[in-house]
């Protein structure tokens, strides 16, 4: 690890992709060039006003070995899962789902027109927690704490920021923030040196302390030591900020299963096909 100040080091545009029953999205993590930012193993953005791009949704499908985190910015999504839970994600809501040893769920838009805008993140689980009991945290917008100073507003989804603890209970050491900075304002943040961190630009522009510029639509990997200090441009800058302690474990992934070994992957497919995941 470089001993230079924490700064922007790698920039990625989202790749056009399609998932579920044909939802068009931009894939930022789990694509050529960026397989993971350990412990984050997938990040998708859906942001479209065209109903055809999202209307088919994500019908019933399984997961094992990690957590899925859905954050809605705009629009509504109905969620049902095999633990019997059901919930409606509204703008600003988060669903933090631990797939653990196996869950089957569906995620369907509850709207037929208008803007659908949100993010799905996959957080890996360490080997000893991959077979954790499935659980589901449905967090409405008003339960997500906000902290603000002069020119910056931060919604704390997970982890903590300036002494404010996030809404989600997590099994791994991760931080998930939604940050808005007024024009010219600053955001500062430290992480332990060996932790991964990156941000995803939703709107506006952001400069780090070395003068590197992040633009709307870019995922920016952050590396170095000490305090990250970023400044918004001439308009509001909004970004999602992620940080986490890397697991540093082998990963065997295929479709909806993320395990440590190929044998465990084979077992996941066998268990699913044999109906050993609870069904809805
Ligand atoms: Fe899913």
Boltz pocket constraint, residues with backbone or C-beta under 6 A from the ligand:
constraints:
  - pocket:
      binder: B
      contacts: [[A, 58], [A, 61], [A, 62], [A, 63], [A, 68], [A, 105], [A, 107]]
      max_distance: 6.0
